[in-house]
Structure formats: C-alpha cells, structure tokens
Amino acid sequence: MSMASVGPEAISTLSQADVLGELWNGNTSNFNNYIEPEMGIILHDGNNTTKETTRQKKKYREDKLIQSFSREDMKPYFKMPITKAAKELNVGLTLLKKRCRELGFSRWPHRKLTSIDGIINNLKDHLGNMEGEKNRSKLMNALEILEAEKKMIEEFPDLEFEDKTKRLRQACFKANFKRRRHLSSMSSTTSSVL
C-alpha cells in the first residue's frame, strides 16, 4: 500500500489517533526525518523520500581492523607522516593514534627518523670531503652508532636520542647554518662587485 493510495481522511484519522506518535508533524504531506533502529536515516522532502546509511558500520569495521595491527605491521609506515600513514592504512587518524598509545608509544616516530636520516646524510657528505684516516674512522664510527640508533627507534618509537646524538645533530645544524651563511655572503659580495 503506497502513500498515494491513502486518502486525506485516513491520514486525518491516523493523526487524531496518534498512531504515528512523534513521527507526525501535523502536516498531511510530510513526516519528520527520523533514524531507523538499524542506523538508516529516512529523509522526507515533499514527495521524495530517501534513505541514507550512517557511517557507524564503517567505524566499527575500522576499529576491528586497527586492533589487528601490531608494531611490526606499522613499522614500514614510520617513515611517512602520520596523516599519510593513516590514509595508506585506510583508517582514521584518531584510531591510529589510539592504537599507537595502546602499543606503548605516544608519538609517531616520523620526525625522529627524518632527523636521524638527515644527520646520517650530512655525515656521509662530510665523509667524502674528510682528510686524514683518524677523522675518517671517527666519522665511520659515528655513522655506525647512528644507524644502530635508527634501528632502535624503529623498534621502540618512544626511545629518546642519546646525548651524543643530540650534540651531533646540533653540530650538524650549526655547520649547515655557517655554510649557508658563508655561501650567501659570498654571493652577495660577488653581486655587489659586478
């Protein structure tokens, strides 16, 4: 039985009997929008009625999916920002952060790994320009330590950098700053001469 076959008298009778309860808004042509128990939304707009499903089922599926992730499953994604990792894993950012806290690490290790990779690349660049066997061996030793620390951070993301690593990082930043300042002063001197 469709709504078109129900006459105004029958609707009026149903309205007075309050059979439809809260769904009836007093107008003989419209029902209020309401949510069905199985999480479907019924939208009434004039003569058009549409049904939309909510995202409740998807959230439940994402929640089950993220619970199955271990630290080993997430390890390949540590090198990318957490927002990109969430998209790659096809889960929400909040759920990913929640799972990380459950696994025992409070921060996503992307920035630490990027920082340590930058230090390693800096040292490799200096290694090519280094003179003297003693200095070369010190640099090689530092590279080995940094590689080991990188692996440790991948295993235990909440691990803090060692003091030696922090000092080395600061020294690299300082050397890069001095090199850029020197290059910019040379370029400004050259342009003022011309």
ROLOTOR-144549 format. One record per residue (C-alpha): residue in one letter; x, y, z. Coordinates in steps of 0.2 Angstrom, whole numbers, plus 5000, padded with zeros to 4 digits. Layout:
AXYZ
...
//
This chain:
M500050005000
S500850164994
M500650345002
A499750394986
S498350274989
V498050335006
G496750475007
P496750635017
E495350565028
A496350415033
I497850525037
S496750635047
T496150485057
L497850415060
S498450595065
Q497050605078
A497350435084
D499150475087
V499650305079
L501250385072
G501750465088
E503250585086
L503550555068
W502050655063
N502250845062
G500450885059
N500550925040
T499650795030
S501050795017
N502650775027
F503450665040
N504950725050
N506650655047
Y507050515058
I508350375061
E507850195060
P508550075073
E509749995060
M510650165059
G509750215042
I509250395041
I507550425032
L507450595024
H505750665019
D505750815007
G504050844999
N503650694989
N505450624988
T505950505002
T507750455003
K508650335014
E510550355019
T511550245029
T512650315043
R514550285045
Q514350185061
K514650025052
K516250085044
K516950155060
Y516649985068
R517549895054
E519050025055
D519049995074
K519249805071
L520549825058
I521649945068
Q521549825083
S522449695072
F523949805068
S525549765078
R527049875079
E527849765065
D526349805054
M526649995057
K528549995055
P528550025036
Y527450175038
F528550255052
K529550355038
M528050445032
P526950575042
I525550505052
T524150585042
K524850505026
A525150335036
A523350345041
K522750365023
E523950225017
L523250105031
N521450165027
V521050205045
G520650365054
L521950475061
T521250465079
L521050275078
L522850265073
K523450375087
K522450275099
R523150115093
C524950185094
R524650235113
E523950055116
L525549985108
G526550095120
F527250245110
S526550415112
R527250495097
W527350445079
P529250425075
H529250505058
R530150665063
K531450575074
L531850465059
T531950605047
S533050695059
I534250555061
D534250525042
G534750705039
I536250685051
I536750525043
N536650605025
N537650755032
L539050645039
K539150545023
D539350715013
H540750765026
L541550585024
G541850615006
N542750785010
M543650725025
E545550715025
G546550605037
E546250425042
K545950465061
N544550585056
R543850465044
S543750325057
K542850445069
L541550485056
M541350305051
N541150255070
A539850395072
L538850335056
E538850155064
I538150225080
L536850325071
E536250185061
A536050075076
E535150215085
K533950225070
K533550045071
M533250055089
I532050205086
E531150095073
E530949955086
F530550075101
P529750235095
D529750325112
L531650305114
E532450475116
F534050515107
E535650485116
D536650645122
K537950615109
T536650605095
K535950775101
R537650855102
L538050785084
R536350845077
Q536651025085
A538451025077
C537750975060
F536451115061
K537751235066
A538951185052
N537551195039
F537051365045
K538851435044
R539051355027
R537451435021
R537851605029
H539551595021
L538851555004
S537551695005
S538951825010
M539951764995
S538551784983
S538151954990
T539952004989
T540051944971
S538452034965
S539052194973
V540652184964
L539852164947
//
